[in-house]
Amino acid sequence: MTRRRGVRLAIASAVAACALLLQGVGLTNASWTDPEWDQALLGTTDCGPAATGVASRGEGRVLSGAILGANLDTLLAARGVSVTNNGARDLHAPASAQPVAGSPQGWADPLNVALLNDALALELTSALQLPLAAGSGAAGQFSQAENRGHAAAASGYLTSSGGINLDGAPAGYPNLAKLQLSQVLGSLNHQVGTLLPGITDVSLTAGAVAGRADLDACDAAWTGLRSGASGNLSRDYLTSHVSLDVTSPTVGALVTGVTNTVTTLETAVNGIAGNAGVTNAIATGVTGLLNGLIGGNSGSLSLGNITVGPVTATVNTAPLRTFIAAPFGDPGGILTVRPGNGTISVNTTALLAAAYPGSYGNGLNGLAPNTNPLADPAVLTTLTNVLTQTLSAWIASINTMLTQTINGVAVNAAVVIDLRAKILITPWIHIGTIQASTSGTLAQLLTPGNTSTTASITLLKDLGLVADLVNGLLKPVLNSLVTGLIGGLGGVVGNAIEAVLGTLRVLPVAVSALATPIITAVTTLYNRLFISGIVALTVNAQNDPFTGGPEPPEWAALPAGRYDVAALRIGVLDAVGGLGVRLYLGRASVGPGCTAAQVASGGCAGY
């Protein structure tokens, strides 16, 4: 196709040259590459600012293409602004377009987003969503066609003079359009749930875009078409960002699993007060602690009943629950997971930069014509790795916070220990009690000496036969029991509670494993959409490109000498032709341009 266009262009240039010679062009010292070419007997044709007689055309259109069989190019509300010039005067459309100061024969007519939304049929607005908040700067349309054959056109995020607006950081650019792929595929009898397992909704959101084209048709006729900043044809574009938004029940399953673990923790803590296992463990621990201190005096001193209680515990899971519900992502800004609605957003600009460090320093800008950057297995590999790392880091953070939450459980516990004594073969006599209590966080209880524990002993006044024994030989032992409780009761209580809560310090394996279906769903989605070609995202779309990839197939029929550019082309199921989707965002078109002789012979008809 490019070769055919090249031949056609060469013929057109030759015809233009002959036509200019027949018109009469003066003879001066100007070279063949100068903007004016003269032949003294026949007058002058000047390609400079004062030139006239060369026809030109420009058109800027923010949104064009077709969606689900509806041709947006014929939709009045989606029309752009166009200007044609027959070499003597310009005609613009629509009539509502306004002249642009500083741009001779330039006209602007911003896209009315609200009007366009109203004009789209219901089934189309569910598939293509244009935010009403998009200001006129995000939907400007400009065109220019001068008498001297110069034409320019632009659309999208423009300055007041029709140039591409480069102000703003990526996060500050507005969104222009959202294509709900699930609705599109559903309308074509491709249910997302069947086509993309584990996915309930998927959409592409395009940020600010702009396309601009400039053509000096007079110079092109003399010197041949030269593309680029120093040539007579230039095509530029801006694409701030494109995001892929995925809704998947697999995200909800992971969040539910984690949330249920937190609920289980809360239930376990709230149940400690009535947990017989905790009570028995504390009693057993106190018995072991004090019997160890009684040691060789066990023939004359022993423990009676040990009453445990009350034991209370409270936990604050609010920070953990807030963290679980909050959006999270990777340090590179590639992914944003929103647990609240089960969505994952992929910043394709950041994804490409991670896949090819150093190659996407300008994001999606500066790419060769007709680049489809997402149809690359290396990009899918990067996405899979980043998603795996992001989910693993999130689960690790949950485990850390679970441990912190459990360590912060506030505990209060009390015990009452009956004491008994006897002499030789006499019966055991109740001689008094030790009362002890401890409080602190679970982490403090498990750290020796880091708790608030008190203990005191109360002996009966009338000890009878054992009075001398208790006040004499057993007194140091009784004091050691009090000291031992002060130093050891916290650990006893902490260990009893840790036995209940310890298994909840990390997520169950079955819950952590719920990250795997998320990875599978997203990578399968990306593979089928972009690698298999269901969706084609073309950046810097151009017809008859000088470099880069082949032109969009539907642009092959554009007239010779016309040059279009669109910041983005989004194609969905291109194989089904007009029933699919081909959207152009930020489109500009210039040409064909014609000399007066060409116009006289029927060229540039309608100008």
Secondary structure, 3 states (H helix, E strand, C coil): CHHHHHHHHHHHHHHHHHHHHHHCCCCCCCCCCCCEEEEHHHEEEECCCCCCCEEEEEEEEEEEEEECCEEHHHCHHHCCEEEEECCCCEEEECCCCEECCCCCCEEECCCCHHHHHHHCCHHHHCCEECCCCCCHHHCEEEEEECCECEEEEEEECECCCCCECCCCCHHHCCEEEEEEHHHHHHHCCCCHHHHCCCCCEEEEEEECEEEEEEEEHHHHHHHCCCECCCCCEEEEEEECCEEEEEECHHHHHHHHHHHHHHHHHHHHHHCHHHCHHHHHHHHHHHHHHHHHHHHHHCCCEEEEEEEEEEEEEECCCHHHHHHHHCCEECCCCCEEEECCCCEEEEEHHHHHHHHCCCCCCCCCCCCCCCECCCCCHHHHHHHHHHHHHHHHHHHHHHHHHHHHHHHCCEEEEEEEEEEEECCCCCCCEEEEEEEEEEEEEHHHHCCCCCCEEEEEEEECCCCHHHHHHHHCCCHHHHHHHHHHHHHHHHHHHHHHHHHHHHHHCCCCHHHHCCHHHHHHHHHHHHHHHHHCCCEEEEEEEECCCCCCCCCCHHHCCCCCCCEEEEEEEEEECHHHHHHCEEEEEEEEEECCCECHHHHHCCCCCCC
